[in-house]
Amino acid sequence: MPLAQGGDQDLVGVGAGQVVDVWRDLLGSPPRGASSDFFASGGDSLLAFRFVSALRERHGIALDLKGFMEDSRFGSLVERCAPHG
């Protein structure tokens, strides 16, 4: 699950690789680190919808679109994809 050169390497675990895959597919490059913001990186509301859909269809990970819109930083997305229990 490589991040862009110089990115945070501590974001590993369940969901991180899947989030990177979808991020890269939709935006053309991986996030630079935990604080990378989807919208500041070139995303828009249609791509956000596609992101949530792709994550669910490809990897079975349900991510709330409303929560995505409120905080679209890579690290936050990974945290919300991690199983809680």
C-alpha positions in Angstrom: 0.0 0.0 0.0 2.4 2.7 -1.1 1.7 6.3 -0.5 3.1 9.0 -2.6 6.8 9.8 -2.1 7.3 11.3 1.4 3.9 10.3 2.6 3.0 8.9 6.1 4.0 5.2 6.2 2.2 4.6 9.5 -1.2 4.2 7.9 -1.4 0.5 7.4 -4.0 -2.1 8.4 -7.5 -3.0 7.5 -8.9 -0.6 4.9 -5.8 1.4 4.2 -4.8 -0.5 1.0 -8.3 -0.5 -0.3 -8.7 3.3 0.3 -5.4 3.9 -1.5 -6.5 1.8 -4.5 -9.8 3.6 -5.0 -8.2 7.0 -4.3 -5.5 6.4 -6.9 -8.0 5.1 -9.5 -10.2 8.2 -9.1 -7.6 10.9 -8.6 -4.7 9.5 -10.6 -2.2 9.4 -7.8 -2.1 8.0 -4.2 -2.6 10.2 -1.2 0.6 11.9 0.1 -0.2 11.1 3.7 -2.8 11.0 6.5 -3.7 14.6 6.1 -4.2 14.4 2.3 -7.7 15.7 1.6 -9.7 14.1 -1.2 -11.3 17.4 -2.3 -8.1 19.4 -2.1 -6.4 16.7 -4.2 -8.8 17.2 -7.1 -11.9 15.3 -6.0 -15.5 16.6 -6.2 -18.9 15.5 -5.0 -19.5 13.1 -8.0 -16.1 11.5 -7.4 -16.9 11.2 -3.7 -20.0 9.2 -4.6 -18.0 7.1 -6.9 -15.4 6.5 -4.2 -17.9 5.3 -1.7 -19.6 3.1 -4.3 -16.3 1.6 -5.5 -15.1 0.9 -1.9 -18.3 -1.0 -1.3 -18.4 -2.9 -4.6 -14.7 -3.8 -4.8 -13.9 -4.4 -1.2 -17.2 -4.8 0.7 -16.4 -1.7 2.9 -19.3 0.5 3.7 -18.4 4.1 4.1 -21.0 6.8 4.9 -21.1 9.4 2.1 -22.2 12.1 4.6 -19.2 11.4 6.8 -17.0 11.4 3.8 -18.2 14.8 2.8 -17.6 16.2 6.3 -14.0 14.8 6.6 -12.4 13.6 3.5 -8.8 13.3 4.8 -7.1 10.0 4.0 -6.4 9.1 7.6 -10.0 9.8 8.6 -11.3 7.6 5.8 -9.0 4.8 6.8 -10.1 5.0 10.4 -13.7 4.8 9.4 -13.0 1.8 7.3 -11.4 -0.1 10.2 -13.6 -2.6 12.0 -14.8 -1.5 15.4 -15.5 -3.9 18.1 
